[in-house]
């Protein structure tokens, strides 16, 4: 799948946005995987990157997700920061359709792009792939605790760790497959989702009761969350919970 024409990457190495250097990244004929790797390397190297996408033409709309994928692979905000410069109308529509522009902001000019590098975008996201074994809930807790600190969630981070641990533990105990833990912080709150690969599993939330440790944990998830549920995927399901921000 070809992604498009040509992108100019501008990396900002210093906190005050000085010492700007430019890296030419030829996107013509590249696959989405290769573009993701090139952008990820630029983000890891420079930390803050602006991509001029004024000449970029997508051959397939979902390819717009390469920008969010690269940011995620580089560690996500705040360690890695990515802004797209001068996106055309068609590309902007694709970025909006795939919910990329909330995570990777768009800028009409370089001055705006550099300012956006300093601010937290409307949404930040991270994920962690986990094995289906007993160590996964602990890894999930450490991952969520670290993200909570970096995102400045304060006391909400305690609830987030609890919810993530319970949902991952539930996947390990019942789906018995590997799973993916996704975090997304936006205007709605903090969404914690755990996707497993058991397509035979229940597509309704497990009943919440106080009978037993596992059920009690799910009862706590329901009491802490604004909403929670289960969504089917092409090869399994995603169990998710939305935690409201303290000021909401």
Residue pairs with C-beta under 8 A, 6 or more apart in sequence:
1 31
1 32
1 59
1 60
1 63
2 28
2 29
2 30
2 31
2 59
3 27
3 30
3 31
3 32
3 35
3 56
3 58
3 59
3 63
3 66
4 27
4 28
4 53
4 55
4 56
4 57
4 58
4 59
4 63
5 27
5 28
5 55
5 56
5 57
6 24
6 25
6 26
6 27
6 28
6 55
6 56
7 25
7 27
7 51
7 52
7 53
7 55
7 56
8 22
8 23
8 24
8 25
8 51
8 52
9 22
9 23
9 24
9 25
9 39
9 42
9 49
9 50
9 51
9 52
10 20
10 21
10 22
10 23
10 49
10 50
10 51
10 52
10 85
10 110
10 113
11 20
11 21
11 22
11 23
11 42
11 45
11 46
11 47
11 48
11 49
12 18
12 19
12 20
12 46
12 47
12 48
12 49
12 50
12 114
12 117
13 19
13 20
13 21
13 46
13 47
13 48
17 48
17 114
17 117
17 118
21 46
23 42
25 35
25 38
25 39
25 42
25 51
27 35
27 56
30 38
32 63
32 65
32 66
32 69
35 66
35 70
36 66
36 69
36 70
36 73
37 70
39 49
39 51
39 66
39 67
39 70
39 71
39 74
39 82
40 70
40 73
40 74
42 49
43 49
43 70
43 71
43 74
43 75
43 80
43 81
43 82
44 74
44 75
44 80
47 79
47 80
47 81
48 81
48 117
49 80
49 81
49 82
49 83
50 82
50 83
50 84
50 85
50 107
50 110
50 113
50 114
50 117
51 67
51 82
51 83
51 84
51 85
52 85
52 86
53 84
53 85
53 86
53 87
53 88
53 91
54 85
54 86
54 87
54 88
56 87
56 88
56 91
57 90
57 91
58 64
58 90
58 91
58 94
61 94
61 97
61 98
62 98
63 94
64 91
64 94
64 95
64 97
64 98
64 100
65 98
65 100
67 82
67 84
67 95
67 100
67 104
68 98
68 100
68 103
68 104
68 125
70 82
71 77
71 80
71 82
71 103
71 104
72 125
72 126
72 127
74 80
75 126
76 124
76 125
76 126
77 120
77 121
77 124
77 151
78 120
78 150
79 150
81 117
82 104
83 104
83 105
83 106
83 107
83 113
83 116
83 117
84 95
84 101
84 104
84 105
84 106
84 107
85 106
85 107
85 108
85 109
85 110
85 113
86 107
86 108
86 109
87 95
87 106
92 101
92 106
94 100
95 101
95 104
95 106
99 123
102 121
102 122
102 123
102 186
103 121
103 122
103 123
103 124
103 125
104 121
105 116
105 121
105 122
107 113
107 116
122 186
122 187
123 184
123 185
123 186
123 187
124 151
124 184
124 185
124 186
125 182
125 183
125 184
125 185
126 143
126 147
126 182
126 183
127 180
127 181
127 182
127 183
128 139
128 140
128 143
128 180
128 181
129 178
129 179
129 180
129 181
130 136
130 139
130 140
130 168
130 178
130 179
130 180
130 181
131 178
132 171
132 172
132 175
132 176
132 177
132 178
132 179
132 196
133 172
134 172
136 168
136 169
136 171
136 172
136 179
137 165
137 168
137 169
137 172
138 165
140 164
140 165
140 168
140 181
141 161
141 164
141 165
143 164
143 181
144 157
144 160
144 161
144 164
144 165
144 181
144 183
144 192
145 157
145 161
147 183
148 154
148 156
148 157
148 160
148 161
149 157
151 185
153 160
153 185
153 190
154 246
155 246
156 190
156 243
156 245
156 246
159 224
159 243
160 183
160 190
160 192
160 243
162 220
162 221
162 224
163 192
163 221
163 224
163 225
163 241
163 243
164 181
164 183
164 192
164 194
166 217
166 218
166 220
166 221
167 181
167 192
167 193
167 194
167 221
167 239
167 240
167 241
168 179
168 181
168 194
169 214
169 217
170 194
170 206
170 214
170 217
170 218
170 239
171 177
171 179
171 194
171 196
171 239
172 179
173 214
174 198
174 201
174 206
175 196
175 197
175 198
175 201
175 236
175 237
176 198
177 196
177 197
177 198
177 236
178 196
178 197
179 194
179 195
179 196
179 197
180 194
180 195
181 192
181 193
181 194
182 191
182 192
182 193
182 194
182 195
182 238
183 190
183 191
183 192
184 190
184 191
184 193
185 191
188 242
189 226
189 242
189 243
189 244
189 245
189 248
190 242
190 243
190 245
191 240
191 241
191 242
191 243
192 240
192 241
192 243
193 238
193 239
193 240
193 241
194 238
194 239
194 240
195 233
195 236
195 237
195 238
195 239
196 236
196 237
196 238
196 239
197 235
197 236
198 236
198 237
199 235
199 236
199 237
201 236
201 237
202 230
202 237
203 230
203 232
203 237
204 230
205 218
205 222
205 228
205 229
205 230
205 239
206 215
206 218
207 215
208 215
208 218
208 219
208 221
208 222
209 215
209 216
209 219
210 216
210 219
221 228
221 241
222 228
224 241
224 243
225 241
225 242
225 243
226 242
226 243
226 244
227 241
227 242
228 239
228 240
228 241
228 242
229 239
229 240
230 237
230 238
230 239
230 240
231 237
231 238
231 240
232 238
